[in-house]
């Protein structure tokens, strides 16, 4: 698979977000979900045993990356 990526200067990105509500909203939703996921992982490490963590990881991975057969 080919990959194409772009770089954007921080000031340009800030300006784009100020001018485009949908972009700002999408970025905030994405960052919020990343934060929730990090919190769940931290909580899992602290409060759950190894077996439970593995089962939850497999279920989450299947939900995110899996495909129905």
N, CA, C and O atoms as a MOPAC input file, in Angstrom:
PM7 MOZYME 1SCF
protein

 N      0.83500 1    -1.19300 1     0.00000 1
 C      0.00000 1     0.00000 1     0.00000 1
 C      0.87500 1     1.25000 1     0.00000 1
 O      1.84300 1     1.35400 1     0.75300 1
 N      0.51900 1     2.16900 1    -0.84000 1
 C      1.21800 1     3.44800 1    -0.86000 1
 C      0.62900 1     4.36800 1     0.19600 1
 O     -0.56200 1     4.30600 1     0.50400 1
 N      1.46600 1     5.20300 1     0.73300 1
 C      1.03100 1     6.15400 1     1.75300 1
 C      1.43200 1     7.54800 1     1.31100 1
 O      2.55900 1     7.77300 1     0.87100 1
 N      0.50700 1     8.47300 1     1.43000 1
 C      0.79200 1     9.87600 1     1.16200 1
 C      0.51300 1    10.65100 1     2.43600 1
 O     -0.51900 1    10.44800 1     3.07500 1
 N      1.41300 1    11.52500 1     2.80300 1
 C      1.17500 1    12.33600 1     3.98900 1
 C      1.56000 1    13.77100 1     3.69400 1
 O      2.35400 1    14.05900 1     2.79900 1
 N      0.97400 1    14.65600 1     4.47100 1
 C      1.21200 1    16.07800 1     4.31500 1
 C      1.63200 1    16.65400 1     5.65000 1
 O      1.27700 1    16.12800 1     6.70500 1
 N      2.37500 1    17.71500 1     5.60200 1
 C      2.69400 1    18.43400 1     6.83200 1
 C      2.03200 1    19.80300 1     6.76100 1
 O      1.91300 1    20.40700 1     5.69500 1
 N      1.60800 1    20.27100 1     7.92300 1
 C      0.96500 1    21.57900 1     8.03000 1
 C      1.63300 1    22.31900 1     9.17700 1
 O      1.80300 1    21.76600 1    10.26300 1
 N      2.00500 1    23.54500 1     8.94100 1
 C      2.57300 1    24.35500 1    10.01400 1
 C      1.52000 1    24.54600 1    11.10200 1
 O      0.32900 1    24.65800 1    10.81100 1
 N      1.96300 1    24.58300 1    12.34500 1
 C      1.04700 1    24.71300 1    13.47800 1
 C      0.17700 1    25.95400 1    13.33300 1
 O     -1.03400 1    25.88500 1    13.54500 1
 N      0.76600 1    27.07200 1    12.98100 1
 C     -0.01200 1    28.30600 1    12.83300 1
 C     -1.06500 1    28.17300 1    11.72900 1
 O     -2.18300 1    28.66600 1    11.87600 1
 N     -0.71200 1    27.51500 1    10.63700 1
 C     -1.67700 1    27.30200 1     9.55300 1
 C     -2.82300 1    26.40100 1    10.01200 1
 O     -3.98500 1    26.64000 1     9.68200 1
 N     -2.48200 1    25.36400 1    10.77700 1
 C     -3.51300 1    24.45400 1    11.27600 1
 C     -4.44400 1    25.17300 1    12.24500 1
 O     -5.65900 1    24.98900 1    12.19000 1
 N     -3.88600 1    25.98200 1    13.12300 1
 C     -4.71800 1    26.76300 1    14.04500 1
 C     -5.67000 1    27.66400 1    13.27200 1
 O     -6.84900 1    27.77000 1    13.60800 1
 N     -5.15400 1    28.30700 1    12.24300 1
 C     -5.98700 1    29.19100 1    11.42500 1
 C     -7.09800 1    28.39400 1    10.73300 1
 O     -8.24800 1    28.83300 1    10.68700 1
 N     -6.74800 1    27.22500 1    10.19800 1
 C     -7.75500 1    26.37800 1     9.54600 1
 C     -8.85400 1    25.98900 1    10.52300 1
 O    -10.03200 1    25.97400 1    10.16300 1
 N     -8.47300 1    25.67300 1    11.75800 1
 C     -9.46900 1    25.28400 1    12.75300 1
 C    -10.35100 1    26.47000 1    13.14000 1
 O    -11.54400 1    26.29400 1    13.38800 1
 N     -9.78600 1    27.66100 1    13.19500 1
 C    -10.57900 1    28.84400 1    13.51300 1
 C    -11.57400 1    29.15600 1    12.40200 1
 O    -12.65800 1    29.67500 1    12.66800 1
 N    -11.21800 1    28.84600 1    11.18000 1
 C    -12.07000 1    29.17200 1    10.03800 1
 C    -13.05800 1    28.05900 1     9.67300 1
 O    -13.99800 1    28.28900 1     8.91300 1
 N    -12.84900 1    26.86300 1    10.20900 1
 C    -13.66900 1    25.72400 1     9.80700 1
 C    -14.16100 1    24.97300 1    11.04300 1
 O    -13.42900 1    24.18000 1    11.63400 1
 N    -15.41100 1    25.23300 1    11.42200 1
 C    -15.98400 1    24.61700 1    12.62000 1
 C    -15.99800 1    23.09400 1    12.52000 1
 O    -15.70400 1    22.41000 1    13.50000 1
 N    -16.33400 1    22.55900 1    11.35500 1
 C    -16.40700 1    21.09700 1    11.20900 1
 C    -15.04800 1    20.44400 1    11.41900 1
 O    -14.95900 1    19.37100 1    12.01600 1
 N    -13.99600 1    21.08100 1    10.93400 1
 C    -12.64600 1    20.56500 1    11.16100 1
 C    -12.31500 1    20.58500 1    12.64800 1
 O    -11.82900 1    19.59400 1    13.19300 1
 N    -12.57700 1    21.71400 1    13.30500 1
 C    -12.29300 1    21.83100 1    14.73800 1
 C    -13.08300 1    20.79700 1    15.53100 1
 O    -12.55400 1    20.17900 1    16.45600 1
 N    -14.34600 1    20.61100 1    15.16900 1
 C    -15.18800 1    19.63600 1    15.85700 1
 C    -14.64600 1    18.21900 1    15.66100 1
 O    -14.59500 1    17.43900 1    16.61200 1
 N    -14.24700 1    17.88800 1    14.45100 1
 C    -13.70800 1    16.55300 1    14.17400 1
 C    -12.42400 1    16.29500 1    14.95500 1
 O    -12.23100 1    15.20900 1    15.50200 1
 N    -11.55700 1    17.28700 1    15.00600 1
 C    -10.30500 1    17.14600 1    15.75400 1
 C    -10.60100 1    16.95000 1    17.23500 1
 O     -9.99200 1    16.09700 1    17.88200 1
 N    -11.53100 1    17.73300 1    17.77700 1
 C    -11.86800 1    17.61200 1    19.19800 1
 C    -12.48800 1    16.24800 1    19.50800 1
 O    -12.17200 1    15.64900 1    20.53700 1
 N    -13.35500 1    15.75700 1    18.64200 1
 C    -13.94600 1    14.43400 1    18.85100 1
 C    -12.87300 1    13.34600 1    18.81200 1
 O    -12.88700 1    12.42500 1    19.62900 1
 N    -11.95100 1    13.45400 1    17.86900 1
 C    -10.86200 1    12.48300 1    17.75400 1
 C     -9.98300 1    12.49600 1    19.00500 1
 O     -9.66300 1    11.44500 1    19.56000 1
 N     -9.59700 1    13.69600 1    19.44200 1
 C     -8.74600 1    13.80100 1    20.63100 1
 C     -9.47200 1    13.32000 1    21.88000 1
 O     -8.87000 1    12.68600 1    22.74600 1
 N    -10.76100 1    13.61800 1    21.97500 1
 C    -11.55200 1    13.14400 1    23.11000 1
 C    -11.60200 1    11.62900 1    23.16600 1
 O    -11.48000 1    11.04000 1    24.24000 1
 N    -11.77900 1    10.99800 1    22.01800 1
 C    -11.81500 1     9.53600 1    21.97500 1
 C    -10.45700 1     8.94100 1    22.33500 1
 O    -10.39200 1     7.92700 1    23.03000 1
 N     -9.38100 1     9.55600 1    21.87300 1
 C     -8.03700 1     9.08400 1    22.24400 1
 C     -7.82500 1     9.17700 1    23.75000 1
 O     -7.24200 1     8.27700 1    24.35400 1
 N     -8.29500 1    10.26400 1    24.35500 1
 C     -8.16100 1    10.43900 1    25.79600 1
 C     -8.97600 1     9.38800 1    26.54700 1
 O     -8.49300 1     8.80500 1    27.51700 1
 N    -10.21600 1     9.14400 1    26.10000 1
 C    -11.04200 1     8.11800 1    26.75000 1
 C    -10.37900 1     6.74700 1    26.65100 1
 O    -10.39000 1     5.97800 1    27.61300 1
 N     -9.80700 1     6.44200 1    25.49700 1
 C     -9.14600 1     5.14500 1    25.31800 1
 C     -7.93900 1     5.02300 1    26.24800 1
 O     -7.72700 1     3.97100 1    26.85100 1
 N     -7.15500 1     6.08000 1    26.36800 1
 C     -5.99700 1     6.05800 1    27.27200 1
 C     -6.44400 1     5.87800 1    28.71900 1
 O     -5.80500 1     5.15400 1    29.48300 1
 N     -7.53500 1     6.53400 1    29.09500 1
 C     -8.05200 1     6.38100 1    30.45900 1
 C     -8.51600 1     4.95200 1    30.71100 1
 O     -8.26500 1     4.40000 1    31.78300 1
 N     -9.19800 1     4.34100 1    29.72500 1
 C     -9.64200 1     2.94900 1    29.88000 1
 C     -8.44900 1     2.01200 1    30.03000 1
 O     -8.48000 1     1.09000 1    30.84400 1
 N     -7.39900 1     2.24500 1    29.24700 1
 C     -6.21500 1     1.39100 1    29.33300 1
 C     -5.53400 1     1.53800 1    30.69000 1
 O     -5.11100 1     0.54500 1    31.28300 1
 N     -5.42700 1     2.74900 1    31.17600 1
 C     -4.81000 1     2.99800 1    32.47400 1
 C     -5.61300 1     2.31900 1    33.58000 1
 O     -5.05100 1     1.66600 1    34.45900 1
 N     -6.93200 1     2.48200 1    33.52600 1
 C     -7.81000 1     1.85800 1    34.51400 1
 C     -7.68200 1     0.34000 1    34.46000 1
 O     -7.65600 1    -0.32300 1    35.49800 1
 N     -7.60200 1    -0.20300 1    33.26400 1
 C     -7.47500 1    -1.64200 1    33.09600 1
 C     -6.18000 1    -2.15800 1    33.71400 1
 O     -6.18200 1    -3.19400 1    34.37800 1
 N     -5.08200 1    -1.44900 1    33.50200 1
 C     -3.79700 1    -1.86500 1    34.07300 1
 C     -3.82800 1    -1.87700 1    35.59200 1
 O     -3.22400 1    -2.74000 1    36.22900 1
 N     -4.53100 1    -0.92400 1    36.16100 1
 C     -4.54800 1    -0.78900 1    37.61400 1
 C     -5.52100 1    -1.76200 1    38.27000 1
 O     -5.20800 1    -2.34600 1    39.30700 1
 N     -6.69700 1    -1.94100 1    37.67500 1
 C     -7.78300 1    -2.61600 1    38.37700 1
 C     -8.07700 1    -4.04900 1    37.93000 1
 O     -8.78400 1    -4.76800 1    38.63600 1
 N     -7.56300 1    -4.48200 1    36.79100 1
 C     -7.98000 1    -5.78200 1    36.26300 1
 C     -6.81600 1    -6.76300 1    36.18700 1
 O     -5.65500 1    -6.37900 1    36.04700 1
 N     -7.17100 1    -8.05700 1    36.28500 1
 C     -6.13500 1    -9.08200 1    36.18400 1
 C     -5.74600 1    -9.29800 1    34.71500 1
 O     -6.39800 1    -8.78800 1    33.80400 1
 N     -4.67900 1   -10.05900 1    34.51100 1
 C     -4.12000 1   -10.24700 1    33.17300 1
 C     -5.13200 1   -10.88900 1    32.22700 1
 O     -5.29400 1   -10.43600 1    31.09400 1
 N     -5.80900 1   -11.93300 1    32.67800 1
 C     -6.76500 1   -12.63000 1    31.80700 1
 C     -7.85500 1   -11.67900 1    31.32800 1
 O     -8.17700 1   -11.65500 1    30.14000 1
 N     -8.41800 1   -10.90700 1    32.22700 1
 C     -9.47600 1    -9.95900 1    31.86900 1
 C     -8.96000 1    -8.91800 1    30.88700 1
 O     -9.65300 1    -8.56700 1    29.93200 1
 N     -7.74800 1    -8.42100 1    31.11400 1
 C     -7.17400 1    -7.42100 1    30.19900 1
 C     -6.99000 1    -7.99300 1    28.79700 1
 O     -7.26300 1    -7.31600 1    27.80500 1
 N     -6.52600 1    -9.23800 1    28.71500 1
 C     -6.31900 1    -9.86200 1    27.40400 1
 C     -7.64800 1   -10.05200 1    26.68200 1
 O     -7.75700 1    -9.75300 1    25.49300 1
 N     -8.65300 1   -10.54600 1    27.39100 1
 C     -9.97100 1   -10.75200 1    26.78100 1
 C    -10.53300 1    -9.42500 1    26.28000 1
 O    -11.03700 1    -9.35200 1    25.15900 1
 N    -10.45400 1    -8.38000 1    27.09400 1
 C    -10.96900 1    -7.07000 1    26.68800 1
 C    -10.18300 1    -6.50700 1    25.50700 1
 O    -10.76700 1    -5.90000 1    24.60900 1
 N     -8.87400 1    -6.70200 1    25.50100 1
 C     -8.05200 1    -6.24400 1    24.37800 1
 C     -8.46900 1    -6.92700 1    23.08100 1
 O     -8.61500 1    -6.27100 1    22.05000 1
 N     -8.66100 1    -8.24000 1    23.13100 1
 C     -9.05400 1    -8.97800 1    21.93100 1
 C    -10.42400 1    -8.53100 1    21.43000 1
 O    -10.62600 1    -8.37000 1    20.22700 1
 N    -11.36400 1    -8.33000 1    22.35500 1
 C    -12.69700 1    -7.87000 1    21.95600 1
 C    -12.63900 1    -6.47500 1    21.34400 1
 O    -13.28500 1    -6.21400 1    20.32800 1
 N    -11.87600 1    -5.58600 1    21.95000 1
 C    -11.76200 1    -4.22000 1    21.43900 1
 C    -11.07200 1    -4.21000 1    20.07600 1
 O    -11.50400 1    -3.50500 1    19.16400 1
 N    -10.00400 1    -4.98600 1    19.94000 1
 C     -9.28500 1    -5.04700 1    18.66400 1
 C    -10.17400 1    -5.60300 1    17.55900 1
 O    -10.15300 1    -5.11000 1    16.43100 1
 N    -10.94700 1    -6.61800 1    17.88100 1
 C    -11.85800 1    -7.18900 1    16.88400 1
 C    -12.90400 1    -6.16200 1    16.47500 1
 O    -13.26800 1    -6.07600 1    15.30300 1
 N    -13.38300 1    -5.39000 1    17.43100 1
 C    -14.37600 1    -4.36400 1    17.12200 1
 C    -13.82100 1    -3.24300 1    16.27400 1
 O    -14.53000 1    -2.69200 1    15.43200 1
 N    -12.55500 1    -2.89400 1    16.48400 1
 C    -11.93500 1    -1.79600 1    15.74400 1
 C    -11.41000 1    -2.23400 1    14.38400 1
 O    -11.58500 1    -1.52500 1    13.39300 1
 N    -10.77100 1    -3.39400 1    14.33000 1
 C    -10.06300 1    -3.79600 1    13.11600 1
 C    -10.61600 1    -5.05900 1    12.47000 1
 O    -10.24800 1    -5.40900 1    11.34900 1
 N    -11.49400 1    -5.73000 1    13.18200 1
 C    -11.98800 1    -7.00700 1    12.67400 1
 C    -12.97700 1    -6.83700 1    11.53600 1
 O    -13.45900 1    -5.74100 1    11.24800 1
 N    -13.25500 1    -7.95300 1    10.91000 1
 C    -14.26700 1    -7.94000 1     9.85900 1
 C    -15.12700 1    -9.17800 1    10.03300 1
 O    -14.64900 1   -10.24300 1    10.42300 1
 N    -16.39400 1    -9.01200 1     9.73800 1
 C    -17.32800 1   -10.10800 1     9.91200 1
 C    -17.14700 1   -11.11600 1     8.78900 1
 O    -16.97100 1   -10.74000 1     7.63000 1
 N    -17.19300 1   -12.41800 1     9.14100 1
 C    -17.07000 1   -13.47500 1     8.13400 1
 C    -18.30300 1   -14.33900 1     8.14100 1
 O    -18.39600 1   -15.28900 1     7.36300 1

